Amino acid sequence: MAFHVATSLDAIDTSNEKYEIYEKDIRLGQKQSIEGIPTNRYTNGYRSTNKNHQHSYPEIDLDLERWNCCARMNLIMGKDVNDRGVRVVGSDYVPGFSDDDGDDGDRDDRDHRGIQQTFDVWEKEEDDDIENHTSTEDENEQIDSSSRDPSQRTSSEDDLDPSRPQLLHHLQNDSSILTLAVGSKYIYAGTQDGEIIVWSLASYELVSRIQAHTRSVLSLFLSADGKLLFSSAGDAIVNAWCPTTLVRKYHIYSTYDVGDVFSVAYSPQFETVYLGAQNTSIQWVSLRDSAARPTPNPERHPDRRNHRFFDSVQHGGTSTPRPRQVGRAAADQGDVLEIDKAHMKQYAHFGYVYCMLMVRGVCRQVDADEDMLISGGGDGTIKLWKLSKDQDEGINEIERLGEDDAESVLSLAVDGSFLYSSKLEGVIELWDLDTRQKLRVIRTNKGDVMTLQMGWGYLWSGGSTGHARKYSTVQYGQYKTSNFSQKYQCVKRWKAHEGRILASAVTTFRGQQLYITGANDCSVSIWDITGCDTGTYPKRESLQDDQLIKSLQDFVAFKTISARPDHAEDCRRGATFLRTLFKKHGAVTEMLTTEAHHNPIVYAKFKGNPETAGKRKKILFYGHYDVVPADDKQKKWIIDPFHMKGVNGYLYGRGVSDNKGPIMAALYGVVDLVHEKALDSDITFLIEGEEESGSRGFKDAVRKHKELIGDIDYIILANSYWLDDEVPCLTYGLRGVLHATIRVNSKHPDVHSGVDGSFMMDEPLFDLTAILAKLKGLHNRIQIPGFYDDILPITPAEEARYDDIVSTLLRRNPELGPAENLKQSIMARWREPNLTVHRYKVSGPDGSLVSSHASAAISLRLVPNQEVDDVIKSLSKFLQDAFAKLDTHNHLTISIDNQADAWLGDPENEIFRTLEEAIMEVWGPITNHTRRSSVQGPKYVEKEKENSPTSPISASPSLKPTPATTTSLTGGSDHTSLATAPVDLASLSLDAEDISSGRGEKENEGSGNGYDEIGGKGRDRRGLSAENRTGMGRKPLYIREGGSIPSIRFLEKEFGAPAAHLPCGQASDSAHLDNERIRVNNLYNSRLIFRKVFRELPRK
């Protein structure tokens, strides 16, 4: 396609009209590379200075479009632009744009704008702007749209500022967030890439994303009844979606070249959609009887018709056919509505129609029960429109507020009869709609005010500097207060984003007051502003889920690293915090000391119903509060590891998955039952502080305080992870472990190999290597006599469990290889013993020395029915016999460093049955979708044909398959890929209300036919189609693990009670690694599972 770009304004014919042209970066503030042709993402506005102008001049429009394109090309080519607005009258000069840094030096003098002196104009310097503000800001710092992801920042002054609202969660995207809407369950975001993205308010998970438009989504509007979600974009299209399925209901366009559609509103009363466009018009279309209308002519669709500028040909030029538009979502969905040419208010504003509100009962000119439309334009005016049932009449202007001063109105918010409007350069105006007077002008003093929200008696604003502000207002009703004067003061300001805040929304969810912001740093932040009111109205008690997250955040902040003595005080402070938390919720607590000054054990007991004291069951929950180190010298963590932060549906921090998160889930599961007066059993918590260091002192302390602990009927722990990231699991077996150090010592000191070395000298390292080499034979089989004799044979029931595991994994990740190879690999890791040589150590420095002593650290992973003491004897005898055959002068010693028994539970007993029922009820069905791996799994090496001339020569003749590893079983998942991918809708097993109230344990009733949740038509609340709902409540996978937990078998033996292991986290949780995390949904659902188990198990 060939097109001509004007390089000046000489071509503009101003003989008929004098035009003022002004440029504004409307919302984006982010430069991007645009393929092919310039786009209108940086848009321009024009207006006639003749107020009676009601006609269109195509020639002038074309010239103006050419000038607009020139300005956009400057942006594309990397030239700076000024979003303040410039005025050019008959000039060929296109000025450069200054940075939007909020510097007062860039601000025009507004005293001549005619603001009446009778108005109370409040303006204060930045130092006085905020009460109790402690953060600092470089006001002259230019904000770069490509600044780093806020989720990658570590703790800062802003993060720790006590006056800053709590950041509940951070949602990261890959393009700018231009508009937001919030419903009862979901957050909807429109992006610069034309997508609508949906996140769950309950778990913050990415629920769905669709390509809604071919250009930037500029506006989202959720109808008052919550039944329709409207989106408008730079492609001149308005779409109406079902908010719960994201199925498109209506596809609306104008036959005029309206340009970008900046704003959209909907009146349920009149069933009419109103859209404000770049060509200064407001248009409307009724949704009544839409299916009965004649089929529109497809040639008039914006995707099909020729553009007056981009498809124009310069004199003597040529053009190539314009390609058909691609990428529009669900092109065959919904009714296509073409706006009637008469249903348009030309020049509704003398500038772009940036924003619209649909309100009711805010002024006397319209009945209190009648919808009214308010619009704000690029000409600086606000207009009130009376709506008509007569589609030909459409809208009638009943009032205009403000002067036609070209100061764009960017956002509107209404509070009763008061209307707030935001403008450039930090100006917020307050209007009384009854008297039509401007009551007040508030200046934020820095940057442009891009978005306004009214909530809970306060005005919330977001600006181009990335700061959010909260203003006191005239408060009535439940928000009335005497603490503030009735002046409009900025009572709080905080740095919310690294880029410009372009959109915001407010909502109340599960009793929390939420302020949600979106910015061109490609992120959405969710702020808990409940009680963030400096005492102006009563604070509300946090709900249980909020307490769970807050308690975990506080718990993670303690650096309880048991392996490092310099963190001993942190460990004790962490234990004290945990004990205090248990006590706060009604438990009887003690701190059980251990010998040798190891970290104490936190004991807490919740007593059940006193009426059942003689017969109630007693359940022991075991966990640990210590963690492994989290050094971030290489800056691989995306957050401070001891400052927990929520990102894209996950909580990041050291210990969130191992094991502090599961402890909090179990604690609040009990707390729920205590509040419901439904705790019929005694729940005892034993939380040790040395698990990551071999459970030092744990056994002796438990035996010492066994009388205090009392009898135990069942033991539960949650210190593991699922086999993958999709299917819940129950662990019924763990391998044991034996750690030993083998040393060979010489009578000689370290000597030089050249001076003293000879065949007559027995070298310790060679002797050590010789005996260790005898431990394993062909195919890594351990050569200790009788080592395999006591291993239990596999039963048909156990083999069926392995078959279930393999079929599930292969359905999701076919790249894992042949089923039999995968099965054998898993069995080898879980139910077969193994021996590993971890490291060698020699005396003396590196060099040509013969070391006087050498040692090796080895471990044996043992399986159930292999007794540790018997293995120790067999190992010692085998090594001593092998050493004796060497006929050496050196000396052998064997020391046992640590040991743990293997554990095998009974998957058929009451505790596992109860856990299984709870998992099936809470998690619901698991979809069987295929998931491709980003990391290749085990591959079966086929034997090459003998006579093949092209067969490669291999250095290894082995045909053994590559064993499966944790990485391959999880499909190569990592914290980046999973945090940005849409979640399986089946994992959203609970509505928000279910999580907070416990109704997740009951059958949930859907709205309408019950199958209206996001995921598509004909799908149930978990995203399942009717054909797949036959597998409701899939059983969890029963798995064994190759690792060891020293305390579990000990507790079983000590209390004579069966144990069960509930993995809470996913395989990709990265426990012990960088960026440890746990999914919010896993944490909440684990709490529900514990609540159900603690309630139901005593009844078995």
Secondary structure, DSSP 4 states (H G I P E B T S, - for coil): ------SSSTT---SS--EEEEE---S--------SS--TTS-EEEEES-TT-----HHHHHHHHHHHHHHHHHHHTT----TT---BSS----------S--GGGPPP-GGG---TTSEEE---HHHHSTT------TTPPPPTTPPPGGG----HHHH-TTSPEEEEEEE-SS-EEEEEE-SSEEEEEETTSEEEEEETTT--EEEEEE--SS-EEEEEE-TTSS-EEEEETTSEEEEE-TTT--EEEEEEESS----EEEEEEETTTTEEEEEETTS-EEEEE-TTGGGSPPPPGGGSTTTSPPTTTT---TT----PPPPP---TTTTSSEEEEEPTTSEETTSSSS-EEEEEEEESSSTTS-TTSEEEEEEETTS-EEEEEE-SSTTT-EEEEEEES--S-----EEEEETTEEEEE-GGGEEEEEETTTTEEEEEEE-SSS-EEEEEEETTEEEEEETTSEEEEEE----GGG--SSS-SS--EEEEEE--SS-EEEEEEEEETTEEEEEEEETTTEEEEEE-TT-STTSSPPPPPPHHHHHHHHHHHHHTS--BTT-GGGHHHHHHHHHHHHHHHHHTT-EEEEE--GGGPPPEEEEEE---GGGTTT--EEEEEEE--B-----TT---SS-TTS-EEETTEEESTTTTTTHHHHHHHHHHHHHHHHHT---SEEEEEEES-GGGT-TTHHHHHHHTHHHH---SEEEE---B-SSSSS-EEEEEE-EEEEEEEEEE-SS--EETTTT--TTS--HHHHHHHHHHTTB-GGG-B-STTTTTTPPPPPHHHHHHHHHHHHHHHHH-GGG--HHHHHHHHHHHHSS-EEEEEEEEESS-SSSEE-SEEEEEEEEEE-TT--HHHHHHHHHHHHHHHHHTT--SSEEEEEEEEEE--EE--TTSHHHHHHHHHHHHHH----------SS------PPPPTT-TTPPPPS----PPPPP-HHHHTTT--HHHHHTSPPPGGG--S-HHHHHHSGGGSPPPPSTTS--STT-TTB-TTS-BGGGGGG-SPPPEEEEESS--HHHHHHHHHHT--EEE---B-GGG-TTSTT-EEEHHHHHHHHHHHHHHHHHGGG-
